[in-house]
């Protein structure tokens, strides 16, 4: 067979071999690459970033049995400054009793808000003023509420602040009685206690009322009226005592002067001191006691929800409670009782052989004895007779 030589054939064969080699290596590379991608290597542990532990503050209210009294949180986003407020739409003063865990947690008006009402009435004697006590609208929206704005700091777990609103607090009762006296004397204007916002006036009022005998008796009678809820008979009884004490207050010259001074300061010194004193001195108590008694009884009975001592309004702010598991007591190992010694078995006594009883010997019968004597006697007798 003739071999035909083709120019460039060797180069083409060589090129094909190179292409096959490149294809093979390319296929191998693709396989290896895809194989590596299928391998899931464990990720290396990464460092956890440092974060600040956040203790959310919860705000809750209970026993707010009238829509005229409310409380709400304003800003609890920062535990270092929890803002909230309390609103009062009733005609009664409330004392505010605070408790905290731990005991050193402070509750105070926020200084940056420059709130005159909150700063004045949440001082050494925390109080919530009644509606229509001030000559201006605190909120600027026409809502007839007096408001106290407060703040506290709860930045750690297991912290708690509780505020209890009570109309039975003695300073609140004093201010209610003074407002009632103003109304009895004919004061019909709103904002009749705006003078209390003047620096030092509130403390001065409390100091002066403490020196007035009839006024002290009057406030004590009013407290007894409140404590008589819901017994209508007891309420009327102490309302009559209250009316009698008020009449005594109006007729005592020294207490007339002290009372006129108190009302003059409380009302912001708008009406002259002399004018107020002349009204007190000229007061004619005709049908006075009966009218005051009826007014007190009707007012207290219609406000039963407010004067319920067992359900006073409560506000609570708190952070989460850390629950510490009670460690289980380690059981004390019971001492291993000392084994009692096994009693040694007593040796079984060897039984004594039972003696075989010998048969009693058979008595040998004695030989018969021939009665020789008788014979002898007979023989003798016979011989004698023969003779």
Secondary structure, DSSP 8 states (H G I E B T S, - for coil): ------TTHHHHHHHHHHHHHHHHHHHHHHHHHHHHHH------------------EEEEEE---STTEEEEEEE-S-TT-EEEEEEE-SSS-EEEEEEEESTT--EE--GGGT-HHHHHHBSSSBEE--TT-SSS-SSSS----EEEEEEE---SSS-EEEEEEETTSHHHHHHHHHHHHHHHTT---S-TTGGGGSTTHHHHHHHHHTT-HHHHHHHHHHHHHHHTTT-HHHHHHHHHHHHHHHHHHHH-HHHHHHHHHHHHHHTTT-S-HHHHHHHHHT---TTHHHHHHHHHHHHHHHTTTTT-GGG--EEEEEE----------------------------------------------------HHHHHHHHHHHHHHH-
